[in-house]
Amino acid sequence: MTSQLPTNPSLKQLRHQAKDVIKAHREGSASCNAVLRNLHRFAGKTDAEIAQADVSLVDAQFAVALEYGFRGWCELKAHVTEAPGDPAAGQLSMPAPGKEPGNTYARAMSAVLSYLGTEASYDEVMGLSGVAFILQVDTSGPYTDGELDCAWWPNDAWGFYLGLPVLSRATGWEFAMQRCGFDALKDDPAGVYQEQFATRVEQSLAAGKPVLAEYDHCFIVTAVDEQSPPLIGYGTRGKSTRFEEVLRMSNYPCGLITLGQLRMPDSPQEVVLASLQHILALFNEQAHGSEASTRCSGRRAWAQWLALLQEGVACDNNMLIHLRYNRRSAAAYLDAMSRRYHGAAATHLSAATDLYRQIVDEASKQDLPYGRVQKGEDEQTVRSEYAAMIETVSQLEERAISELEAAAEALAAERGKEQQHEST
């Protein structure tokens, strides 16, 4: 039996209601169980069984939406926020993302999910997508003045795209990706946009969902108009990794991420295992597919990067800047994960967290290499010290991955026991 929404429902109050469900569950109170039993996995479960289960904020929001007769949180949110004077379809009044530096795709996705009622912090998105653990290297290019443009590699979107299936399992959102590549835009960017992207952008905005657009960084599309290019929203300026005020996208996009249906997310245990398996696949170069043989994300990436440094190539700032961003998020993500477990899994997760903190400390000891050279330090000395630091960090990462592999094995064993118990 569903409950009746108040006459003038408040989205803020509904969010608080979902948080109250989480609070009650964490305190062991059965007062939240009537709402939680709206979820298929809790239907028919006893109070004790529900008390022992993991419940996320996404779960609670989904349960609250079902309680009021809606198919999901997004549908409930759309119903509550629909009122006279709201922005017209295609003109979304989305709050600005956080201005902290970092990966623009993860920052944008966190902001969009929050706007749509699915709370996912920047560090959570970084961890679930695997970007927190990746080292992006692409030996095919791009090339600038005949040399590999290594500074570009951390900005490319392919690493984030690889992790979208895990992010989808964690949040319940379906993500659709569409790309045409930079080369396809050269001759007729406006024509390519109209043919491949325009309809999808307009349909998403009409449904109240911002769009993530790709060019040199991620851009959050919140509106379109008749100008060229027609996309308006939040983006970065120049080489910045910080989002700025509302502005026009300076180029036509080469790719889009749109959000489709919202379904019930996977259980927290399944999400954690999927996340750890993706992290391990990235490090072991098993996440790319056969069509991306030049792309490296882990073990091979470290070897390629060290080889370039030792050859006197690629003593730039950007790889180190993003290494610091990413591994800070890795430590935060794993720390939060480790607190939800006990026994062998928690021990290995905590050990990996400590190693990623060591990586951040090691990567932060030196000033950025290009700046050191500009200030007059000997370039050969800077390159040598930079390469030695990267080698140390790569060894720490190898140890951290071993801990995560052990944690995944422990969690898989626990999950297997639970499933066997449930079947008997």
C-alpha positions as CSV (number, residue, x, y, z in Angstrom):
1,M,0.0,0.0,0.0
2,T,1.4,3.4,-1.0
3,S,1.5,6.6,1.0
4,Q,0.0,9.9,-0.2
5,L,2.3,12.8,-0.9
6,P,1.4,16.0,0.9
7,T,-0.4,18.8,-1.0
8,N,2.7,20.8,-1.5
9,P,5.5,18.3,-1.4
10,S,9.1,19.5,-0.7
11,L,12.0,17.8,-2.4
12,K,14.2,18.9,0.4
13,Q,11.9,17.2,2.9
14,L,11.8,14.0,0.8
15,R,15.6,13.9,0.7
16,H,15.6,14.3,4.5
17,Q,13.1,11.4,4.7
18,A,15.5,9.1,2.7
19,K,18.4,10.2,5.0
20,D,16.2,9.4,8.1
21,V,15.7,5.9,6.7
22,I,19.4,5.5,6.5
23,K,19.9,6.9,10.0
24,A,17.3,4.6,11.5
25,H,18.8,1.6,9.7
26,R,22.3,2.4,11.0
27,E,20.9,2.7,14.5
28,G,19.2,-0.7,14.3
29,S,15.7,0.7,14.5
30,A,12.9,-1.3,12.8
31,S,11.0,2.0,12.1
32,C,12.5,2.2,8.6
33,N,11.7,-1.4,7.5
34,A,8.2,-0.7,6.2
35,V,9.7,1.7,3.7
36,L,12.7,-0.6,2.9
37,R,10.4,-3.5,2.2
38,N,9.2,-1.6,-0.9
39,L,12.6,-2.8,-2.4
40,H,12.4,-6.2,-4.1
41,R,15.4,-7.6,-2.2
42,F,13.7,-6.8,1.2
43,A,10.2,-8.0,0.4
44,G,9.4,-10.7,2.9
45,K,12.6,-10.3,4.9
46,T,12.5,-10.2,8.7
47,D,13.6,-7.2,10.7
48,A,16.8,-8.9,11.7
49,E,17.7,-9.8,8.0
50,I,17.1,-6.2,7.0
51,A,19.2,-4.9,9.9
52,Q,22.1,-7.0,8.8
53,A,22.0,-5.8,5.2
54,D,23.9,-2.9,3.6
55,V,21.6,0.0,2.7
56,S,22.9,3.0,0.7
57,L,21.3,6.4,0.3
58,V,20.4,5.4,-3.3
59,D,18.5,2.4,-1.9
60,A,16.7,4.6,0.6
61,Q,15.7,7.2,-2.1
62,F,14.4,4.4,-4.3
63,A,12.4,3.0,-1.5
64,V,10.9,6.4,-0.6
65,A,9.9,6.9,-4.2
66,L,8.2,3.5,-4.4
67,E,6.4,4.3,-1.1
68,Y,4.7,7.2,-2.8
69,G,3.8,5.2,-5.9
70,F,6.5,6.3,-8.2
71,R,8.8,4.1,-10.3
72,G,12.0,5.7,-9.0
73,W,13.6,8.7,-7.4
74,C,14.0,10.6,-10.7
75,E,10.3,10.3,-11.5
76,L,9.4,11.4,-7.9
77,K,11.8,14.4,-8.2
78,A,10.4,15.4,-11.6
79,H,6.8,15.3,-10.1
80,V,7.8,17.4,-7.1
81,T,9.8,20.0,-8.9
82,E,7.3,20.5,-11.6
83,A,5.6,23.8,-10.9
84,P,4.6,27.1,-12.6
85,G,7.6,29.3,-13.3
86,D,10.0,26.4,-13.6
87,P,12.5,26.6,-16.5
88,A,11.1,25.5,-19.8
89,A,12.1,22.2,-21.2
90,G,15.7,22.4,-22.5
91,Q,16.6,25.2,-20.0
92,L,17.7,23.6,-16.8
93,S,18.5,25.6,-13.6
94,M,21.2,23.2,-12.4
95,P,23.5,24.4,-9.5
96,A,27.1,24.9,-10.4
97,P,29.5,22.0,-9.7
98,G,32.2,22.3,-7.1
99,K,35.2,24.3,-8.3
100,E,37.8,22.1,-6.8
101,P,40.4,20.9,-9.3
102,G,40.4,17.3,-10.5
103,N,39.0,15.1,-13.3
104,T,36.4,17.0,-15.1
105,Y,34.3,14.0,-16.2
106,A,34.1,12.7,-12.6
107,R,33.3,16.2,-11.2
108,A,30.6,16.7,-13.9
109,M,29.0,13.3,-13.3
110,S,28.9,13.8,-9.5
111,A,27.2,17.2,-10.0
112,V,24.7,15.8,-12.5
113,L,23.8,12.8,-10.4
114,S,23.3,15.0,-7.4
115,Y,21.0,17.3,-9.4
116,L,19.0,14.3,-10.4
117,G,18.7,13.1,-6.7
118,T,21.4,10.4,-6.7
119,E,24.0,11.5,-4.2
120,A,27.5,10.4,-5.4
121,S,30.5,12.4,-4.2
122,Y,33.4,13.2,-6.5
123,D,35.7,10.6,-4.8
124,E,32.9,8.0,-5.1
125,V,32.6,8.6,-8.8
126,M,36.4,8.6,-9.2
127,G,36.6,5.2,-7.4
128,L,33.6,3.6,-9.1
129,S,34.7,4.7,-12.6
130,G,38.2,3.5,-11.9
131,V,39.7,6.9,-12.8
132,A,41.2,7.2,-9.3
133,F,43.3,4.1,-10.0
134,I,44.2,4.6,-13.7
135,L,47.4,5.8,-15.4
136,Q,46.4,6.8,-18.9
137,V,49.0,6.3,-21.6
138,D,48.4,6.0,-25.4
139,T,51.4,5.2,-27.5
140,S,49.4,6.1,-30.7
141,G,49.4,9.8,-29.9
142,P,48.5,12.5,-30.1
143,Y,51.7,13.9,-31.5
144,T,52.8,17.5,-31.3
145,D,55.8,18.7,-33.4
146,G,56.6,15.0,-34.1
147,E,56.7,14.0,-30.4
148,L,54.1,12.2,-28.3
149,D,51.9,14.7,-26.5
150,C,52.0,13.0,-23.1
151,A,50.5,16.0,-21.4
152,W,47.2,15.3,-23.1
153,W,46.8,11.7,-21.9
154,P,45.2,12.3,-18.5
155,N,42.6,14.6,-20.1
156,D,41.3,12.0,-22.5
157,A,37.8,10.5,-21.7
158,W,38.4,6.9,-22.6
159,G,39.4,5.9,-19.0
160,F,36.2,7.3,-17.6
161,Y,34.1,5.6,-20.3
162,L,35.6,2.3,-19.3
163,G,34.2,2.6,-15.8
164,L,30.6,3.6,-16.7
165,P,29.2,0.1,-16.4
166,V,30.3,-0.1,-12.7
167,L,29.0,3.4,-12.0
168,S,25.7,2.3,-13.6
169,R,25.5,-0.7,-11.3
170,A,26.1,1.4,-8.3
171,T,23.7,4.3,-9.0
172,G,21.0,2.5,-11.0
173,W,21.3,4.9,-13.9
174,E,21.7,3.7,-17.5
175,F,24.4,5.6,-19.3
176,A,24.5,6.0,-23.1
177,M,27.8,7.0,-24.8
178,Q,28.1,8.3,-28.3
179,R,31.4,9.5,-30.0
180,C,32.5,10.7,-33.4
181,G,36.1,11.5,-32.7
182,F,38.0,14.8,-33.3
183,D,38.8,14.0,-37.0
184,A,35.1,13.7,-37.9
185,L,34.5,17.3,-36.8
186,K,37.2,18.9,-38.9
187,D,35.3,19.5,-42.1
188,D,31.8,20.1,-40.9
189,P,31.4,20.3,-37.1
190,A,27.9,21.9,-37.2
191,G,26.7,19.2,-39.7
192,V,28.1,16.4,-37.6
193,Y,26.4,17.8,-34.5
194,Q,23.0,18.1,-36.2
195,E,23.3,14.6,-37.6
196,Q,24.6,12.7,-34.7
197,F,24.1,14.7,-31.4
198,A,21.4,17.4,-31.6
199,T,18.3,15.2,-31.2
200,R,19.8,13.3,-28.3
201,V,20.8,16.5,-26.5
202,E,17.4,18.1,-26.9
203,Q,15.6,15.0,-25.8
204,S,17.7,14.7,-22.7
205,L,17.2,18.3,-21.7
206,A,13.5,18.1,-22.4
207,A,13.4,15.1,-19.9
208,G,15.1,17.3,-17.3
209,K,18.5,15.6,-17.6
210,P,21.8,17.5,-18.2
211,V,24.2,16.1,-20.8
212,L,27.9,15.5,-20.4
213,A,29.6,16.7,-23.6
214,E,33.2,15.9,-24.6
215,Y,35.8,18.0,-26.4
216,D,39.0,18.9,-24.7
217,H,37.4,18.6,-21.2
218,C,34.0,17.6,-20.0
219,F,31.2,20.2,-20.4
220,I,27.8,20.0,-18.6
221,V,25.1,21.0,-21.1
222,T,22.1,22.6,-19.4
223,A,20.6,24.5,-22.3
224,V,20.7,24.9,-26.1
225,D,20.0,27.9,-28.4
226,E,20.3,28.8,-32.1
227,Q,23.8,30.2,-32.0
228,S,27.0,28.3,-33.0
229,P,28.0,26.2,-31.2
230,P,24.5,25.9,-29.5
231,L,25.5,24.3,-26.2
232,I,25.4,26.3,-22.9
233,G,26.2,25.1,-19.4
234,Y,29.2,24.6,-17.1
235,G,32.6,24.0,-18.5
236,T,36.3,24.7,-18.0
237,R,38.3,27.5,-19.6
238,G,41.6,26.8,-21.3
239,K,43.7,24.2,-19.5
240,S,41.8,24.6,-16.2
241,T,40.4,21.5,-14.4
242,R,37.9,23.7,-12.5
243,F,34.4,24.3,-13.6
244,E,33.5,28.0,-14.1
245,E,30.3,30.0,-14.5
246,V,27.7,29.3,-17.1
247,L,29.2,29.7,-20.5
248,R,29.0,28.6,-24.1
249,M,30.8,25.5,-25.2
250,S,33.6,26.8,-27.5
251,N,33.6,23.8,-29.8
252,Y,31.1,21.3,-31.1
253,P,31.3,18.1,-29.1
254,C,33.0,14.9,-30.2
255,G,31.2,12.8,-27.7
256,L,28.2,12.7,-25.3
257,I,27.1,10.8,-22.2
258,T,23.4,10.9,-21.6
259,L,21.4,9.4,-18.7
260,G,18.5,7.0,-19.5
261,Q,16.3,5.0,-17.2
262,L,16.8,4.7,-13.5
263,R,16.5,1.2,-12.1
264,M,17.2,-0.5,-8.8
265,P,21.0,-0.4,-8.2
266,D,22.9,-3.6,-7.4
267,S,23.5,-4.5,-3.8
268,P,26.4,-2.8,-2.1
269,Q,28.3,-6.1,-1.9
270,E,28.0,-6.7,-5.7
271,V,29.0,-3.1,-6.4
272,V,32.2,-3.4,-4.3
273,L,33.2,-6.6,-6.0
274,A,32.5,-5.2,-9.4
275,S,34.6,-2.1,-8.5
276,L,37.6,-4.0,-7.2
277,Q,37.5,-6.3,-10.3
278,H,37.5,-3.3,-12.6
279,I,40.4,-1.7,-10.7
280,L,42.4,-5.0,-11.1
281,A,41.4,-5.2,-14.8
282,L,42.7,-1.7,-15.3
283,F,46.0,-2.5,-13.7
284,N,46.4,-5.8,-15.5
285,E,45.6,-4.1,-18.9
286,Q,42.4,-6.2,-19.3
287,A,39.8,-3.5,-19.5
288,H,40.3,-2.0,-22.9
289,G,39.2,-4.5,-25.5
290,S,41.1,-5.6,-28.6
291,E,40.5,-2.4,-30.5
292,A,42.5,-0.3,-28.0
293,S,45.8,-2.1,-28.1
294,T,47.8,1.2,-27.9
295,R,46.1,2.3,-24.7
296,C,47.6,1.4,-21.3
297,S,46.0,1.9,-17.9
298,G,48.1,0.1,-15.4
299,R,51.1,-2.2,-15.4
300,R,52.1,-1.5,-19.0
301,A,51.4,2.2,-18.6
302,W,53.9,2.5,-15.7
303,A,56.5,0.8,-17.9
304,Q,55.8,3.0,-20.9
305,W,55.9,6.2,-18.8
306,L,59.2,5.2,-17.1
307,A,60.8,4.4,-20.4
308,L,59.8,7.8,-21.8
309,L,61.2,9.6,-18.8
310,Q,64.4,7.6,-18.9
311,E,64.8,8.5,-22.6
312,G,64.6,12.2,-21.8
313,V,61.0,12.6,-23.1
314,A,57.8,13.9,-21.5
315,C,59.1,15.8,-18.4
316,D,55.8,17.6,-18.2
317,N,53.5,18.7,-15.3
318,N,50.2,17.2,-16.4
319,M,50.8,13.5,-15.8
320,L,52.0,14.3,-12.3
321,I,49.2,16.7,-11.5
322,H,46.6,14.1,-12.4
323,L,48.4,11.3,-10.7
324,R,48.1,13.3,-7.5
325,Y,44.4,14.1,-8.1
326,N,43.6,10.5,-8.9
327,R,45.5,8.8,-6.0
328,R,44.0,11.2,-3.4
329,S,40.6,10.0,-4.5
330,A,41.8,6.4,-4.5
331,A,42.8,6.7,-0.8
332,A,39.5,8.4,0.1
333,Y,37.4,5.9,-1.8
334,L,39.2,2.8,-0.3
335,D,39.1,4.3,3.2
336,A,35.3,4.7,3.1
337,M,35.0,1.1,1.7
338,S,37.2,-0.4,4.4
339,R,35.0,1.0,7.1
340,R,32.1,-1.0,5.9
341,Y,33.8,-4.4,6.4
342,H,35.6,-6.4,9.0
343,G,38.0,-9.3,9.0
344,A,40.4,-10.1,6.2
345,A,38.7,-7.8,3.6
346,A,38.9,-4.8,5.9
347,T,42.6,-5.6,6.7
348,H,43.6,-5.7,3.0
349,L,41.5,-2.6,2.1
350,S,43.1,-0.6,5.0
351,A,46.5,-1.7,3.8
352,A,45.8,-0.6,0.3
353,T,44.5,2.7,1.6
354,D,47.7,3.3,3.5
355,L,49.8,2.5,0.4
356,Y,47.8,5.0,-1.7
357,R,48.4,7.6,0.9
358,Q,52.1,6.9,0.6
359,I,51.8,7.3,-3.1
360,V,50.3,10.7,-2.7
361,D,53.0,11.7,-0.3
362,E,55.7,10.5,-2.6
363,A,54.2,12.2,-5.6
364,S,53.9,15.5,-3.7
365,K,57.4,15.7,-2.4
366,Q,58.8,17.4,-5.5
367,D,57.6,20.5,-7.2
368,L,56.2,20.2,-10.7
369,P,59.1,19.3,-13.0
370,Y,58.5,22.0,-15.7
371,G,58.4,24.7,-13.0
372,R,61.7,23.5,-11.5
373,V,63.4,23.8,-14.9
374,Q,61.9,27.2,-15.5
375,K,63.3,28.3,-12.2
376,G,66.8,27.4,-13.3
377,E,67.4,23.9,-12.0
378,D,69.4,21.5,-14.1
379,E,67.0,19.8,-16.5
380,Q,68.9,16.5,-16.4
381,T,68.8,16.4,-12.6
382,V,65.1,17.2,-12.6
383,R,64.4,14.4,-15.1
384,S,66.4,11.9,-13.1
385,E,64.7,12.7,-9.9
386,Y,61.3,12.7,-11.5
387,A,62.0,9.2,-13.0
388,A,63.2,7.9,-9.7
389,M,60.1,9.1,-8.0
390,I,57.8,7.6,-10.6
391,E,59.6,4.3,-10.2
392,T,59.1,4.4,-6.4
393,V,55.4,5.2,-6.9
394,S,54.9,2.4,-9.4
395,Q,56.3,-0.1,-6.9
396,L,54.0,1.2,-4.2
397,E,51.1,0.8,-6.6
398,E,52.1,-2.8,-7.3
399,R,51.9,-3.5,-3.6
400,A,48.5,-1.7,-3.3
401,I,47.0,-3.8,-6.1
402,S,48.2,-7.0,-4.4
403,E,46.2,-5.9,-1.3
404,L,43.1,-5.1,-3.4
405,E,43.4,-8.5,-5.1
406,A,43.4,-10.2,-1.7
407,A,40.5,-8.0,-0.5
408,A,38.5,-9.0,-3.6
409,E,39.2,-12.7,-3.0
410,A,38.1,-12.3,0.7
411,L,34.9,-10.5,-0.3
412,A,34.1,-13.0,-3.0
413,A,34.4,-15.8,-0.5
414,E,32.1,-14.1,1.9
415,R,29.6,-13.4,-0.8
416,G,29.7,-17.1,-1.9
417,K,29.0,-18.2,1.7
418,E,26.0,-15.8,1.9
419,Q,24.6,-17.0,-1.4
420,Q,24.9,-20.6,-0.3
421,H,23.2,-19.8,3.0
422,E,20.3,-18.0,1.1
423,S,19.8,-21.0,-1.2
424,T,19.4,-23.5,1.7
